Amino acid sequence: MIGYYVHHQGSGHLHRATALAAALDVPVTGLSSLPRPAAWAGEWIELDRDDRWADEPGDTAGGHLHWAPLGEPGLRSRMAAISAWIADAQPAALVSDVSVEVALLARLHGVPVISVVLPGDRGDRAHRLGQAASSALVAFWPEEVEGMVRGGVDQRLHRIGAVSRFPVRASGVARSGGVRRVVVLGGRGGGGVTDADLAAARAQTPGWEWEVLGGDGPWLADPFTSICDADVVVTHAGQNAIAEVAAARRPAVVIPADRPHDEQRTTARALAAGPWPVVVEPEFPATGWADRLERASALDGSRWSRWCDGRAPERFAALVGEVVGAQAAR
């Protein structure tokens, strides 16, 4: 038995956890303030939110914690629930995706922790403490990609490639044809493209059909068909969105959103510096969309094959097995 803590912000953590848990050959209990997903096979413990009263982290213990507001009843309740589950289930390991505080709680209960490392600047005290307390660190980008994380990450970081909840398409598969299509992926994490931005881009591209998913547009539980049938995907730089575009082998215009720790802008810079089939823009451009879509559509989507090869869940399962095996051998 292992536990898998899933952060509630956005949808990427949940999609990734569901795909990874399905690859493991041990029972997995989900721990999250999100509702249990329909595809989750194991136990699910829905935790209280830790921001029922507080909207600021408050005292961060000299920067050693990210979110531990004093007097917050939801924080107290969720930590007590995780502690009770550990005492009862006696898990062999816990995956933290992501929370320094949950990682530390598990480690203080004598449970080995596998911490997910996200892109961006992770050299602050809290990140360094969480990493030091972890038995293994895992990241979801390929080995050869440089500059995805800054500060404090040591040689224990296992870069296993992107995880998509959808199967990887064969390289070289073309879309179905017809009118040229743009699919815009909006995130659930806040911010992003506005209706006015989209109206201006549409006006510049009369030969293209635009579809907006997520953000202020419709939310599809399964957007993969739309992504696969796009000539170009316009997307933020969240890990889940990039993984799904890569799995579909579609070229993209990547426009990072502002996120803590410079997360998406770091990913965008790494993409721009590599061989990936992307056109990267720092902000949603007001002009030049006709040329931009032509340049993006001419890129070879099969070049995503190293970013997301479909085998990351297998590599993750092997890493979990190593951590659990090492603990059992003690």
Contacts in CASP RR format, 6 or more apart in sequence:
PFRMAT RR
TARGET T0000
AUTHOR 0000-0000-0000
METHOD contacts of the structure
MODEL  1
MIGYYVHHQGSGHLHRATALAAALDVPVTGLSSLPRPAAWAGEWIELDRD
DRWADEPGDTAGGHLHWAPLGEPGLRSRMAAISAWIADAQPAALVSDVSV
EVALLARLHGVPVISVVLPGDRGDRAHRLGQAASSALVAFWPEEVEGMVR
GGVDQRLHRIGAVSRFPVRASGVARSGGVRRVVVLGGRGGGGVTDADLAA
ARAQTPGWEWEVLGGDGPWLADPFTSICDADVVVTHAGQNAIAEVAAARR
PAVVIPADRPHDEQRTTARALAAGPWPVVVEPEFPATGWADRLERASALD
GSRWSRWCDGRAPERFAALVGEVVGAQAAR
1 26 0 8 1.000
1 27 0 8 1.000
1 28 0 8 1.000
1 29 0 8 1.000
1 89 0 8 1.000
1 90 0 8 1.000
1 91 0 8 1.000
1 92 0 8 1.000
2 24 0 8 1.000
2 26 0 8 1.000
2 27 0 8 1.000
2 28 0 8 1.000
2 29 0 8 1.000
2 91 0 8 1.000
2 92 0 8 1.000
2 93 0 8 1.000
2 94 0 8 1.000
2 95 0 8 1.000
2 320 0 8 1.000
2 324 0 8 1.000
3 28 0 8 1.000
3 29 0 8 1.000
3 30 0 8 1.000
3 31 0 8 1.000
3 89 0 8 1.000
3 91 0 8 1.000
3 93 0 8 1.000
3 94 0 8 1.000
3 95 0 8 1.000
4 17 0 8 1.000
4 20 0 8 1.000
4 21 0 8 1.000
4 28 0 8 1.000
4 29 0 8 1.000
4 30 0 8 1.000
4 31 0 8 1.000
4 94 0 8 1.000
4 95 0 8 1.000
4 97 0 8 1.000
5 30 0 8 1.000
5 31 0 8 1.000
5 32 0 8 1.000
5 82 0 8 1.000
5 94 0 8 1.000
5 95 0 8 1.000
5 96 0 8 1.000
5 97 0 8 1.000
5 98 0 8 1.000
5 99 0 8 1.000
5 102 0 8 1.000
6 13 0 8 1.000
6 14 0 8 1.000
6 17 0 8 1.000
6 30 0 8 1.000
6 31 0 8 1.000
6 32 0 8 1.000
6 34 0 8 1.000
6 97 0 8 1.000
7 13 0 8 1.000
7 32 0 8 1.000
7 97 0 8 1.000
7 98 0 8 1.000
7 99 0 8 1.000
8 32 0 8 1.000
8 33 0 8 1.000
8 34 0 8 1.000
8 49 0 8 1.000
9 189 0 8 1.000
10 187 0 8 1.000
10 188 0 8 1.000
10 189 0 8 1.000
11 187 0 8 1.000
11 188 0 8 1.000
11 240 0 8 1.000
12 238 0 8 1.000
12 239 0 8 1.000
12 240 0 8 1.000
13 97 0 8 1.000
13 98 0 8 1.000
14 32 0 8 1.000
14 34 0 8 1.000
14 37 0 8 1.000
15 165 0 8 1.000
15 240 0 8 1.000
16 97 0 8 1.000
16 140 0 8 1.000
16 163 0 8 1.000
16 165 0 8 1.000
16 239 0 8 1.000
16 240 0 8 1.000
16 243 0 8 1.000
17 30 0 8 1.000
17 95 0 8 1.000
17 97 0 8 1.000
18 37 0 8 1.000
18 39 0 8 1.000
18 40 0 8 1.000
18 165 0 8 1.000
19 163 0 8 1.000
19 164 0 8 1.000
19 165 0 8 1.000
19 313 0 8 1.000
20 95 0 8 1.000
20 163 0 8 1.000
20 313 0 8 1.000
20 316 0 8 1.000
20 317 0 8 1.000
21 28 0 8 1.000
21 30 0 8 1.000
21 40 0 8 1.000
21 41 0 8 1.000
21 42 0 8 1.000
22 39 0 8 1.000
22 41 0 8 1.000
22 313 0 8 1.000
23 313 0 8 1.000
23 314 0 8 1.000
23 316 0 8 1.000
23 317 0 8 1.000
24 316 0 8 1.000
24 317 0 8 1.000
24 320 0 8 1.000
25 317 0 8 1.000
26 92 0 8 1.000
26 320 0 8 1.000
26 324 0 8 1.000
27 42 0 8 1.000
27 43 0 8 1.000
28 41 0 8 1.000
28 42 0 8 1.000
29 42 0 8 1.000
29 43 0 8 1.000
29 44 0 8 1.000
29 45 0 8 1.000
29 85 0 8 1.000
29 89 0 8 1.000
29 91 0 8 1.000
30 40 0 8 1.000
30 42 0 8 1.000
30 43 0 8 1.000
30 44 0 8 1.000
30 45 0 8 1.000
31 45 0 8 1.000
31 47 0 8 1.000
31 82 0 8 1.000
31 85 0 8 1.000
31 102 0 8 1.000
32 44 0 8 1.000
32 45 0 8 1.000
32 46 0 8 1.000
32 47 0 8 1.000
33 46 0 8 1.000
33 47 0 8 1.000
33 48 0 8 1.000
33 49 0 8 1.000
33 50 0 8 1.000
33 78 0 8 1.000
34 46 0 8 1.000
35 46 0 8 1.000
36 44 0 8 1.000
36 46 0 8 1.000
37 44 0 8 1.000
45 81 0 8 1.000
45 82 0 8 1.000
45 85 0 8 1.000
47 77 0 8 1.000
47 78 0 8 1.000
47 81 0 8 1.000
47 82 0 8 1.000
48 73 0 8 1.000
48 74 0 8 1.000
48 77 0 8 1.000
48 78 0 8 1.000
48 81 0 8 1.000
49 74 0 8 1.000
49 78 0 8 1.000
50 67 0 8 1.000
50 69 0 8 1.000
50 72 0 8 1.000
50 74 0 8 1.000
50 75 0 8 1.000
50 78 0 8 1.000
51 67 0 8 1.000
51 69 0 8 1.000
51 72 0 8 1.000
51 74 0 8 1.000
52 72 0 8 1.000
52 73 0 8 1.000
52 74 0 8 1.000
53 69 0 8 1.000
53 71 0 8 1.000
53 72 0 8 1.000
53 73 0 8 1.000
53 74 0 8 1.000
54 69 0 8 1.000
54 71 0 8 1.000
54 72 0 8 1.000
54 75 0 8 1.000
56 69 0 8 1.000
57 65 0 8 1.000
57 66 0 8 1.000
57 67 0 8 1.000
57 68 0 8 1.000
57 69 0 8 1.000
58 68 0 8 1.000
58 69 0 8 1.000
58 70 0 8 1.000
59 68 0 8 1.000
59 69 0 8 1.000
59 70 0 8 1.000
60 66 0 8 1.000
60 68 0 8 1.000
60 126 0 8 1.000
61 68 0 8 1.000
62 125 0 8 1.000
63 124 0 8 1.000
63 125 0 8 1.000
63 126 0 8 1.000
64 125 0 8 1.000
64 126 0 8 1.000
64 129 0 8 1.000
65 100 0 8 1.000
65 101 0 8 1.000
65 126 0 8 1.000
66 99 0 8 1.000
66 100 0 8 1.000
66 101 0 8 1.000
66 126 0 8 1.000
67 75 0 8 1.000
67 99 0 8 1.000
67 101 0 8 1.000
68 75 0 8 1.000
68 101 0 8 1.000
69 75 0 8 1.000
79 101 0 8 1.000
79 105 0 8 1.000
82 102 0 8 1.000
82 105 0 8 1.000
82 106 0 8 1.000
83 105 0 8 1.000
83 109 0 8 1.000
85 91 0 8 1.000
86 94 0 8 1.000
86 106 0 8 1.000
86 109 0 8 1.000
86 111 0 8 1.000
87 109 0 8 1.000
91 111 0 8 1.000
92 111 0 8 1.000
92 112 0 8 1.000
92 324 0 8 1.000
92 325 0 8 1.000
92 327 0 8 1.000
92 328 0 8 1.000
93 111 0 8 1.000
93 112 0 8 1.000
93 113 0 8 1.000
93 114 0 8 1.000
93 135 0 8 1.000
93 320 0 8 1.000
93 323 0 8 1.000
93 324 0 8 1.000
93 327 0 8 1.000
94 102 0 8 1.000
94 103 0 8 1.000
94 106 0 8 1.000
94 111 0 8 1.000
94 112 0 8 1.000
94 113 0 8 1.000
94 114 0 8 1.000
95 113 0 8 1.000
95 114 0 8 1.000
95 115 0 8 1.000
95 116 0 8 1.000
95 320 0 8 1.000
96 102 0 8 1.000
96 103 0 8 1.000
96 106 0 8 1.000
96 113 0 8 1.000
96 114 0 8 1.000
96 115 0 8 1.000
96 116 0 8 1.000
96 134 0 8 1.000
97 116 0 8 1.000
98 115 0 8 1.000
98 116 0 8 1.000
98 118 0 8 1.000
100 126 0 8 1.000
100 127 0 8 1.000
100 129 0 8 1.000
100 130 0 8 1.000
103 113 0 8 1.000
103 115 0 8 1.000
103 130 0 8 1.000
103 133 0 8 1.000
103 134 0 8 1.000
104 129 0 8 1.000
104 130 0 8 1.000
104 133 0 8 1.000
106 113 0 8 1.000
107 113 0 8 1.000
107 133 0 8 1.000
107 134 0 8 1.000
112 135 0 8 1.000
112 136 0 8 1.000
112 323 0 8 1.000
112 324 0 8 1.000
112 326 0 8 1.000
112 327 0 8 1.000
113 133 0 8 1.000
113 134 0 8 1.000
113 135 0 8 1.000
114 134 0 8 1.000
114 135 0 8 1.000
114 136 0 8 1.000
114 137 0 8 1.000
114 138 0 8 1.000
114 319 0 8 1.000
114 320 0 8 1.000
114 323 0 8 1.000
115 130 0 8 1.000
115 131 0 8 1.000
115 134 0 8 1.000
115 136 0 8 1.000
115 137 0 8 1.000
115 138 0 8 1.000
116 137 0 8 1.000
116 138 0 8 1.000
116 139 0 8 1.000
116 140 0 8 1.000
117 131 0 8 1.000
117 137 0 8 1.000
117 138 0 8 1.000
117 139 0 8 1.000
117 149 0 8 1.000
117 153 0 8 1.000
117 157 0 8 1.000
118 139 0 8 1.000
118 149 0 8 1.000
118 239 0 8 1.000
118 261 0 8 1.000
118 263 0 8 1.000
119 139 0 8 1.000
119 141 0 8 1.000
119 148 0 8 1.000
119 149 0 8 1.000
119 239 0 8 1.000
119 263 0 8 1.000
119 264 0 8 1.000
119 266 0 8 1.000
119 267 0 8 1.000
119 270 0 8 1.000
120 148 0 8 1.000
120 149 0 8 1.000
120 150 0 8 1.000
120 261 0 8 1.000
120 262 0 8 1.000
120 263 0 8 1.000
120 266 0 8 1.000
120 267 0 8 1.000
121 150 0 8 1.000
121 151 0 8 1.000
121 261 0 8 1.000
121 262 0 8 1.000
121 266 0 8 1.000
122 128 0 8 1.000
122 131 0 8 1.000
122 149 0 8 1.000
122 150 0 8 1.000
122 151 0 8 1.000
122 152 0 8 1.000
122 153 0 8 1.000
122 261 0 8 1.000
123 150 0 8 1.000
123 151 0 8 1.000
123 152 0 8 1.000
127 151 0 8 1.000
127 152 0 8 1.000
128 151 0 8 1.000
128 152 0 8 1.000
131 137 0 8 1.000
131 152 0 8 1.000
131 153 0 8 1.000
131 154 0 8 1.000
134 156 0 8 1.000
135 323 0 8 1.000
135 326 0 8 1.000
135 327 0 8 1.000
136 156 0 8 1.000
136 158 0 8 1.000
136 319 0 8 1.000
136 322 0 8 1.000
136 323 0 8 1.000
137 153 0 8 1.000
137 154 0 8 1.000
137 156 0 8 1.000
137 157 0 8 1.000
137 158 0 8 1.000
138 157 0 8 1.000
138 158 0 8 1.000
138 160 0 8 1.000
138 316 0 8 1.000
138 319 0 8 1.000
139 148 0 8 1.000
139 149 0 8 1.000
139 157 0 8 1.000
139 158 0 8 1.000
139 159 0 8 1.000
139 160 0 8 1.000
139 161 0 8 1.000
140 159 0 8 1.000
140 160 0 8 1.000
140 161 0 8 1.000
140 162 0 8 1.000
140 163 0 8 1.000
140 239 0 8 1.000
140 243 0 8 1.000
140 312 0 8 1.000
141 148 0 8 1.000
141 159 0 8 1.000
141 161 0 8 1.000
141 162 0 8 1.000
141 239 0 8 1.000
141 267 0 8 1.000
141 270 0 8 1.000
141 307 0 8 1.000
142 159 0 8 1.000
142 161 0 8 1.000
142 162 0 8 1.000
142 306 0 8 1.000
142 307 0 8 1.000
143 159 0 8 1.000
143 161 0 8 1.000
144 306 0 8 1.000
145 159 0 8 1.000
145 270 0 8 1.000
145 274 0 8 1.000
145 307 0 8 1.000
146 270 0 8 1.000
146 273 0 8 1.000
147 266 0 8 1.000
147 269 0 8 1.000
147 270 0 8 1.000
148 266 0 8 1.000
148 267 0 8 1.000
148 270 0 8 1.000
149 157 0 8 1.000
149 266 0 8 1.000
150 266 0 8 1.000
158 315 0 8 1.000
158 319 0 8 1.000
160 312 0 8 1.000
160 315 0 8 1.000
160 316 0 8 1.000
160 319 0 8 1.000
161 307 0 8 1.000
161 308 0 8 1.000
161 309 0 8 1.000
161 312 0 8 1.000
161 315 0 8 1.000
162 239 0 8 1.000
162 242 0 8 1.000
162 243 0 8 1.000
162 246 0 8 1.000
162 247 0 8 1.000
162 307 0 8 1.000
162 308 0 8 1.000
162 312 0 8 1.000
163 243 0 8 1.000
163 308 0 8 1.000
163 312 0 8 1.000
163 313 0 8 1.000
163 316 0 8 1.000
164 243 0 8 1.000
164 244 0 8 1.000
164 246 0 8 1.000
164 247 0 8 1.000
164 308 0 8 1.000
164 310 0 8 1.000
165 244 0 8 1.000
166 222 0 8 1.000
166 224 0 8 1.000
166 244 0 8 1.000
166 247 0 8 1.000
166 248 0 8 1.000
167 247 0 8 1.000
167 310 0 8 1.000
168 247 0 8 1.000
168 249 0 8 1.000
168 308 0 8 1.000
168 309 0 8 1.000
168 310 0 8 1.000
169 228 0 8 1.000
169 247 0 8 1.000
169 248 0 8 1.000
169 249 0 8 1.000
170 249 0 8 1.000
171 249 0 8 1.000
171 301 0 8 1.000
171 302 0 8 1.000
171 305 0 8 1.000
172 249 0 8 1.000
172 301 0 8 1.000
172 302 0 8 1.000
173 228 0 8 1.000
173 249 0 8 1.000
175 181 0 8 1.000
175 228 0 8 1.000
175 229 0 8 1.000
175 230 0 8 1.000
175 231 0 8 1.000
175 250 0 8 1.000
176 229 0 8 1.000
179 207 0 8 1.000
179 208 0 8 1.000
179 209 0 8 1.000
180 207 0 8 1.000
180 208 0 8 1.000
180 209 0 8 1.000
180 231 0 8 1.000
180 293 0 8 1.000
180 297 0 8 1.000
181 208 0 8 1.000
181 209 0 8 1.000
181 210 0 8 1.000
181 211 0 8 1.000
181 229 0 8 1.000
181 230 0 8 1.000
181 231 0 8 1.000
181 232 0 8 1.000
182 205 0 8 1.000
182 208 0 8 1.000
182 209 0 8 1.000
182 210 0 8 1.000
182 211 0 8 1.000
182 230 0 8 1.000
182 231 0 8 1.000
182 232 0 8 1.000
182 233 0 8 1.000
182 234 0 8 1.000
182 293 0 8 1.000
183 211 0 8 1.000
183 212 0 8 1.000
183 213 0 8 1.000
183 223 0 8 1.000
183 226 0 8 1.000
183 227 0 8 1.000
183 229 0 8 1.000
183 230 0 8 1.000
183 232 0 8 1.000
183 233 0 8 1.000
183 234 0 8 1.000
184 193 0 8 1.000
184 198 0 8 1.000
184 210 0 8 1.000
184 211 0 8 1.000
184 212 0 8 1.000
184 213 0 8 1.000
184 233 0 8 1.000
184 234 0 8 1.000
184 235 0 8 1.000
185 213 0 8 1.000
185 214 0 8 1.000
185 223 0 8 1.000
185 227 0 8 1.000
185 233 0 8 1.000
185 234 0 8 1.000
185 235 0 8 1.000
185 236 0 8 1.000
185 241 0 8 1.000
185 244 0 8 1.000
185 245 0 8 1.000
186 192 0 8 1.000
186 193 0 8 1.000
186 212 0 8 1.000
186 213 0 8 1.000
186 214 0 8 1.000
186 215 0 8 1.000
186 217 0 8 1.000
186 235 0 8 1.000
186 236 0 8 1.000
186 241 0 8 1.000
187 214 0 8 1.000
187 215 0 8 1.000
187 236 0 8 1.000
187 238 0 8 1.000
187 241 0 8 1.000
187 257 0 8 1.000
188 214 0 8 1.000
188 215 0 8 1.000
188 219 0 8 1.000
189 257 0 8 1.000
190 215 0 8 1.000
190 257 0 8 1.000
191 257 0 8 1.000
191 258 0 8 1.000
192 215 0 8 1.000
192 236 0 8 1.000
192 255 0 8 1.000
192 257 0 8 1.000
192 284 0 8 1.000
193 234 0 8 1.000
193 255 0 8 1.000
193 284 0 8 1.000
194 216 0 8 1.000
195 216 0 8 1.000
197 284 0 8 1.000
197 286 0 8 1.000
198 210 0 8 1.000
198 212 0 8 1.000
200 286 0 8 1.000
200 289 0 8 1.000
201 210 0 8 1.000
201 284 0 8 1.000
201 285 0 8 1.000
201 289 0 8 1.000
202 208 0 8 1.000
202 210 0 8 1.000
204 287 0 8 1.000
204 288 0 8 1.000
204 289 0 8 1.000
204 290 0 8 1.000
205 289 0 8 1.000
205 290 0 8 1.000
205 293 0 8 1.000
208 231 0 8 1.000
208 293 0 8 1.000
211 226 0 8 1.000
211 230 0 8 1.000
212 218 0 8 1.000
213 219 0 8 1.000
213 220 0 8 1.000
213 223 0 8 1.000
213 226 0 8 1.000
214 220 0 8 1.000
220 226 0 8 1.000
223 244 0 8 1.000
224 244 0 8 1.000
224 247 0 8 1.000
224 248 0 8 1.000
227 233 0 8 1.000
227 244 0 8 1.000
227 245 0 8 1.000
227 248 0 8 1.000
227 250 0 8 1.000
228 248 0 8 1.000
228 250 0 8 1.000
230 248 0 8 1.000
230 250 0 8 1.000
231 250 0 8 1.000
231 251 0 8 1.000
231 293 0 8 1.000
231 297 0 8 1.000
232 250 0 8 1.000
232 251 0 8 1.000
232 252 0 8 1.000
232 253 0 8 1.000
232 293 0 8 1.000
232 296 0 8 1.000
232 297 0 8 1.000
233 245 0 8 1.000
233 248 0 8 1.000
233 250 0 8 1.000
233 251 0 8 1.000
233 252 0 8 1.000
233 253 0 8 1.000
234 252 0 8 1.000
234 253 0 8 1.000
234 255 0 8 1.000
235 241 0 8 1.000
235 242 0 8 1.000
235 245 0 8 1.000
235 252 0 8 1.000
235 253 0 8 1.000
235 254 0 8 1.000
235 255 0 8 1.000
236 254 0 8 1.000
236 255 0 8 1.000
236 256 0 8 1.000
236 257 0 8 1.000
236 264 0 8 1.000
237 254 0 8 1.000
237 255 0 8 1.000
237 256 0 8 1.000
237 257 0 8 1.000
237 264 0 8 1.000
237 265 0 8 1.000
237 267 0 8 1.000
237 268 0 8 1.000
237 271 0 8 1.000
238 256 0 8 1.000
238 257 0 8 1.000
238 259 0 8 1.000
238 263 0 8 1.000
238 264 0 8 1.000
238 267 0 8 1.000
239 267 0 8 1.000
242 252 0 8 1.000
242 254 0 8 1.000
242 267 0 8 1.000
242 271 0 8 1.000
242 307 0 8 1.000
243 307 0 8 1.000
243 308 0 8 1.000
245 252 0 8 1.000
245 304 0 8 1.000
246 304 0 8 1.000
246 307 0 8 1.000
246 308 0 8 1.000
247 304 0 8 1.000
247 308 0 8 1.000
247 310 0 8 1.000
249 301 0 8 1.000
249 302 0 8 1.000
249 304 0 8 1.000
249 305 0 8 1.000
250 277 0 8 1.000
250 301 0 8 1.000
250 304 0 8 1.000
251 277 0 8 1.000
251 278 0 8 1.000
251 279 0 8 1.000
251 296 0 8 1.000
251 297 0 8 1.000
251 298 0 8 1.000
251 299 0 8 1.000
251 300 0 8 1.000
251 301 0 8 1.000
252 277 0 8 1.000
252 278 0 8 1.000
252 279 0 8 1.000
252 296 0 8 1.000
253 278 0 8 1.000
253 279 0 8 1.000
253 280 0 8 1.000
253 281 0 8 1.000
253 292 0 8 1.000
253 293 0 8 1.000
253 296 0 8 1.000
254 268 0 8 1.000
254 271 0 8 1.000
254 278 0 8 1.000
254 279 0 8 1.000
254 280 0 8 1.000
254 281 0 8 1.000
255 268 0 8 1.000
255 280 0 8 1.000
255 281 0 8 1.000
255 282 0 8 1.000
255 283 0 8 1.000
255 284 0 8 1.000
256 264 0 8 1.000
256 265 0 8 1.000
256 267 0 8 1.000
256 268 0 8 1.000
256 280 0 8 1.000
256 282 0 8 1.000
257 264 0 8 1.000
258 264 0 8 1.000
258 265 0 8 1.000
259 265 0 8 1.000
265 282 0 8 1.000
268 280 0 8 1.000
268 282 0 8 1.000
269 280 0 8 1.000
271 278 0 8 1.000
271 280 0 8 1.000
272 278 0 8 1.000
272 280 0 8 1.000
275 303 0 8 1.000
276 303 0 8 1.000
276 304 0 8 1.000
276 307 0 8 1.000
277 296 0 8 1.000
277 299 0 8 1.000
277 300 0 8 1.000
277 301 0 8 1.000
277 303 0 8 1.000
277 304 0 8 1.000
278 296 0 8 1.000
278 299 0 8 1.000
279 292 0 8 1.000
279 295 0 8 1.000
279 296 0 8 1.000
279 299 0 8 1.000
281 292 0 8 1.000
285 292 0 8 1.000
END
